[in-house]
Amino acid sequence: MSILIIGGKDGQLATSFVNLKDNRLKFLGRPELDFTNADTLKSAFEGEKPELIINTAAWTAVDAAETQQEDAYLVNRDGPAQLAKLCAVHDVPFIHVSTDYVFSGDKGSPYFETDPVSPNTVYGASKAEGEEAILAAQPNSVILRTAWVYSAHGKNFVRTMINAGAKNPALKVVGDQHGNPTCSDDLAWAIMQIADRYLKEGWNPEWNGIYHAVGTGDATWYGLAVEALQQAALYGQKMPEVTAIKTEDWPTPAKRPQDSRLNTDKLHKVFNIRLPKWQDSVAKVVKTLFQA
């Protein structure tokens, strides 16, 4: 049985799937599958005949989305919606990855899946509308909201901090934004748990809907940076002085959620899945980086 991963092999999550070395997984990205060309979506189904589709493709340039709204909506809403429609026609379940940015971050406690979305950014709004469009087009879908994704590959916060710490004796990091650091390897593992269950048991309509899938525990960007740098110090990298700053001291075009922590009880209740503690996963990622 084939599982089609949308988004090629280069993104963080897609690379984590590649690293699983599962011969059931097939990968398609641009130009063979392009959300700007509906014909390529139809060709993907006809050529691959997948039993399940997992969409890892997304417009994730949060700040750039503020000025490139049309592109962000095309990739985060319109393309996935068209893909979901094809899934419905071919009776193929759809797993889609979304984001904590669908929330404003003003709640003051972890968000549940039932909390109303309230995005502050174009990126968040495009992902929120994508969720709605997907579920309308293909009810047999699982949407996984994740957050603060990092890994030993690709461009991400943990790698950026380690590289910056190797070059600078002092760093300033935002310390008043709260979220759930999530290793892309852990997220890929969680998705495959769902995929394997479907392939063994068939799709259960009771699975349909939105779930939160993030690393266990929460942190600030400052806390995540310190943890990563302390792990790097175990491998001989000098520990820089790290200072926590406020959000207003590091202005960005798109407003970041102040507190986008996500409650993951639903994922555990329905699928018996809970991602590892983020500190443990950071340690594994840093080990991989230094051993490489």
C-alpha positions as CSV (number, residue, x, y, z in Angstrom):
1,M,0.0,0.0,0.0
2,S,1.3,3.4,-0.9
3,I,1.3,6.6,1.2
4,L,1.9,9.7,-0.8
5,I,3.8,12.5,0.9
6,I,3.0,15.9,-0.6
7,G,5.8,18.5,-0.4
8,G,8.8,16.7,-1.9
9,K,11.8,15.6,0.2
10,D,13.4,18.9,1.2
11,G,11.2,20.4,4.0
12,Q,11.8,19.6,7.6
13,L,8.9,17.2,8.0
14,A,9.3,15.6,4.6
15,T,13.0,15.0,5.4
16,S,12.0,13.3,8.7
17,F,9.7,11.0,6.6
18,V,12.6,10.3,4.2
19,N,14.7,9.3,7.2
20,L,12.2,6.7,8.2
21,K,13.2,4.6,5.2
22,D,9.7,3.2,4.8
23,N,9.3,1.8,1.3
24,R,5.5,2.5,1.4
25,L,6.2,6.2,1.3
26,K,6.3,8.1,-2.0
27,F,7.2,11.7,-2.3
28,L,5.9,14.4,-4.7
29,G,6.7,18.1,-4.8
30,R,7.1,20.8,-7.3
31,P,7.1,20.8,-10.3
32,E,5.5,17.3,-10.5
33,L,2.9,18.4,-8.0
34,D,2.2,22.1,-7.9
35,F,-0.7,23.7,-6.0
36,T,-0.7,26.4,-8.7
37,N,-1.5,23.8,-11.4
38,A,-4.6,21.7,-10.7
39,D,-3.7,19.3,-13.5
40,T,-0.7,18.1,-11.6
41,L,-2.9,17.2,-8.6
42,K,-5.0,15.0,-10.8
43,S,-2.0,13.4,-12.4
44,A,-0.6,12.6,-8.9
45,F,-3.7,10.5,-8.2
46,E,-3.7,8.8,-11.5
47,G,0.0,8.0,-11.5
48,E,0.5,7.0,-7.8
49,K,-2.9,5.6,-6.8
50,P,-2.2,6.3,-3.1
51,E,-4.1,4.7,-0.3
52,L,-3.4,7.7,1.9
53,I,-2.1,11.3,1.4
54,I,-0.1,13.2,3.9
55,N,0.4,16.9,3.1
56,T,3.6,18.5,4.4
57,A,3.6,21.3,1.9
58,A,2.9,24.8,3.2
59,W,3.8,28.5,2.9
60,T,5.7,28.9,6.2
61,A,7.4,32.3,5.6
62,V,5.3,34.1,8.3
63,D,6.6,37.6,7.7
64,A,6.6,37.3,3.9
65,A,3.0,36.2,3.9
66,E,2.0,39.7,5.1
67,T,2.9,41.2,1.7
68,Q,2.5,38.0,-0.4
69,Q,-1.0,37.2,0.7
70,E,-2.2,35.6,-2.6
71,D,0.7,33.1,-2.6
72,A,0.2,32.2,1.0
73,Y,-3.6,31.5,0.5
74,L,-2.9,29.6,-2.6
75,V,-0.4,27.2,-0.9
76,N,-2.1,27.1,2.5
77,R,-5.8,27.1,1.6
78,D,-6.6,26.6,-2.1
79,G,-4.1,23.9,-3.0
80,P,-4.9,21.7,0.0
81,A,-8.6,22.2,-0.6
82,Q,-8.3,21.0,-4.2
83,L,-6.2,18.0,-3.0
84,A,-8.9,17.2,-0.4
85,K,-11.6,17.2,-3.1
86,L,-9.6,14.7,-5.1
87,C,-9.2,12.6,-2.0
88,A,-13.0,12.6,-1.5
89,V,-13.5,11.6,-5.2
90,H,-11.1,8.7,-4.9
91,D,-12.1,7.7,-1.4
92,V,-8.6,8.4,0.0
93,P,-8.2,9.8,3.6
94,F,-6.2,12.9,4.0
95,I,-3.7,13.9,6.8
96,H,-2.8,17.6,6.8
97,V,-0.4,19.6,9.0
98,S,-1.5,23.0,10.4
99,T,-0.2,25.4,12.9
100,D,-0.6,27.1,16.3
101,Y,-0.7,30.4,14.5
102,V,-4.5,29.9,13.9
103,F,-4.7,31.3,17.5
104,S,-4.0,34.8,18.6
105,G,-2.2,33.7,21.7
106,D,-4.3,35.8,24.1
107,K,-6.1,33.0,25.9
108,G,-3.5,32.7,28.7
109,S,-3.7,28.9,28.9
110,P,-3.3,26.0,26.5
111,Y,-5.7,25.9,23.5
112,F,-8.0,23.0,22.9
113,E,-9.2,21.9,19.5
114,T,-12.6,23.3,20.2
115,D,-11.4,26.8,20.9
116,P,-12.4,29.3,18.1
117,V,-9.6,30.3,15.8
118,S,-8.4,33.9,16.1
119,P,-5.3,34.4,13.8
120,N,-3.4,37.6,14.0
121,T,-1.4,37.0,10.8
122,V,-2.0,36.3,7.1
123,Y,-0.1,33.0,7.6
124,G,-2.4,32.0,10.5
125,A,-5.5,33.1,8.6
126,S,-4.5,31.2,5.5
127,K,-3.9,28.0,7.5
128,A,-7.2,28.4,9.5
129,E,-9.2,28.8,6.3
130,G,-7.3,25.8,4.9
131,E,-8.4,23.7,7.8
132,E,-12.0,24.6,7.2
133,A,-11.8,24.0,3.4
134,I,-10.2,20.6,3.8
135,L,-12.8,19.3,6.3
136,A,-15.6,20.6,4.0
137,A,-14.1,18.9,1.0
138,Q,-13.0,15.6,2.6
139,P,-14.5,14.8,6.0
140,N,-12.3,11.8,6.3
141,S,-9.4,14.0,7.2
142,V,-7.1,14.4,10.2
143,I,-5.6,17.8,10.7
144,L,-2.7,18.1,13.0
145,R,-1.8,21.5,14.4
146,T,1.8,21.7,15.4
147,A,4.2,24.4,16.6
148,W,7.8,25.5,16.9
149,V,9.2,22.8,14.6
150,Y,12.9,22.0,14.7
151,S,15.2,19.2,13.6
152,A,18.8,18.3,12.8
153,H,18.1,19.3,9.2
154,G,16.8,22.4,7.4
155,K,16.4,25.9,8.6
156,N,15.0,26.1,12.2
157,F,15.5,27.9,15.5
158,V,17.6,25.2,17.3
159,R,20.1,25.1,14.5
160,T,20.2,28.9,14.2
161,M,20.9,29.2,17.9
162,I,23.7,26.7,17.9
163,N,25.3,28.3,14.9
164,A,24.9,31.8,16.5
165,G,26.3,30.5,19.8
166,A,29.4,29.1,18.1
167,K,30.2,32.6,16.6
168,N,29.0,35.0,19.3
169,P,29.9,35.3,23.0
170,A,26.4,36.8,23.8
171,L,22.9,36.3,22.4
172,K,19.6,38.0,23.0
173,V,16.5,35.9,22.6
174,V,12.8,36.6,23.1
175,G,11.7,35.4,26.5
176,D,8.0,36.4,26.7
177,Q,6.4,34.1,24.0
178,H,5.3,30.7,25.1
179,G,4.7,27.6,23.0
180,N,5.5,23.9,22.5
181,P,8.8,23.0,20.8
182,T,8.3,20.1,18.4
183,C,10.8,17.9,16.7
184,S,9.9,17.1,13.1
185,D,11.1,13.5,13.7
186,D,8.6,13.1,16.5
187,L,5.8,14.6,14.4
188,A,6.6,12.2,11.5
189,W,6.5,9.3,13.9
190,A,3.1,10.4,15.3
191,I,1.6,10.7,11.8
192,M,2.9,7.3,10.9
193,Q,1.2,5.8,14.0
194,I,-2.1,7.1,12.5
195,A,-1.3,5.9,9.0
196,D,-0.4,2.4,10.2
197,R,-3.6,2.2,12.2
198,Y,-5.6,3.1,9.1
199,L,-3.8,0.6,6.9
200,K,-4.5,-2.2,9.4
201,E,-8.0,-1.3,10.5
202,G,-9.5,0.9,7.8
203,W,-10.5,4.5,8.3
204,N,-12.7,5.2,11.3
205,P,-14.9,8.3,10.7
206,E,-14.7,8.9,14.4
207,W,-11.1,10.0,13.8
208,N,-12.2,12.9,11.5
209,G,-11.2,16.4,12.6
210,I,-8.5,18.5,14.2
211,Y,-5.9,17.5,16.7
212,H,-3.0,19.1,18.4
213,A,0.4,17.4,17.9
214,V,3.3,19.1,19.7
215,G,6.2,18.2,21.9
216,T,5.3,17.5,25.5
217,G,5.9,20.5,27.8
218,D,6.2,24.2,27.0
219,A,8.9,26.8,26.8
220,T,9.8,30.3,25.7
221,W,12.2,30.9,22.8
222,Y,14.7,31.9,25.4
223,G,14.2,28.6,27.3
224,L,14.5,26.6,24.1
225,A,17.7,28.5,23.1
226,V,19.3,27.9,26.5
227,E,18.5,24.2,26.4
228,A,19.9,23.8,23.0
229,L,23.1,25.7,23.8
230,Q,23.6,23.8,27.1
231,Q,23.3,20.5,25.1
232,A,25.8,21.9,22.6
233,A,28.2,22.7,25.5
234,L,28.3,19.0,26.3
235,Y,30.0,18.5,23.0
236,G,32.6,21.2,23.6
237,Q,30.9,24.3,22.2
238,K,31.4,27.3,24.5
239,M,28.3,28.4,26.2
240,P,27.5,32.0,25.3
241,E,25.8,34.5,27.6
242,V,22.0,34.4,26.8
243,T,19.8,37.3,27.7
244,A,16.0,37.2,27.6
245,I,14.4,40.2,25.8
246,K,10.8,41.3,25.2
247,T,8.8,40.8,22.0
248,E,8.9,44.6,21.4
249,D,12.6,44.5,21.5
250,W,12.6,42.2,18.4
251,P,10.0,43.6,16.1
252,T,8.7,41.6,13.1
253,P,6.3,42.4,10.3
254,A,3.9,39.6,11.5
255,K,2.7,39.6,15.1
256,R,3.7,36.3,16.9
257,P,1.3,34.7,19.3
258,Q,2.2,35.5,22.9
259,D,1.1,32.2,24.3
260,S,0.2,29.5,21.7
261,R,0.5,26.5,23.9
262,L,-1.6,23.6,22.7
263,N,-3.4,20.9,24.7
264,T,-2.8,17.4,23.3
265,D,-5.2,15.3,25.3
266,K,-7.4,14.6,22.3
267,L,-4.6,13.0,20.3
268,H,-3.7,10.8,23.2
269,K,-7.3,9.8,23.9
270,V,-8.2,8.9,20.3
271,F,-4.9,7.5,19.0
272,N,-2.9,6.9,22.2
273,I,-0.2,9.2,20.9
274,R,1.8,11.6,23.0
275,L,5.0,13.1,21.6
276,P,8.2,13.0,23.7
277,K,9.3,15.7,26.1
278,W,10.8,18.5,24.1
279,Q,13.9,18.6,26.2
280,D,14.6,14.9,25.3
281,S,14.2,15.6,21.6
282,V,16.4,18.6,21.7
283,A,19.1,16.5,23.2
284,K,18.8,13.9,20.4
285,V,18.8,16.6,17.7
286,V,21.9,18.3,19.2
287,K,23.7,14.9,19.5
288,T,22.9,14.2,15.8
289,L,24.3,17.6,14.8
290,F,27.6,17.2,16.6
291,Q,28.0,13.5,15.6
292,A,27.5,14.5,12.0
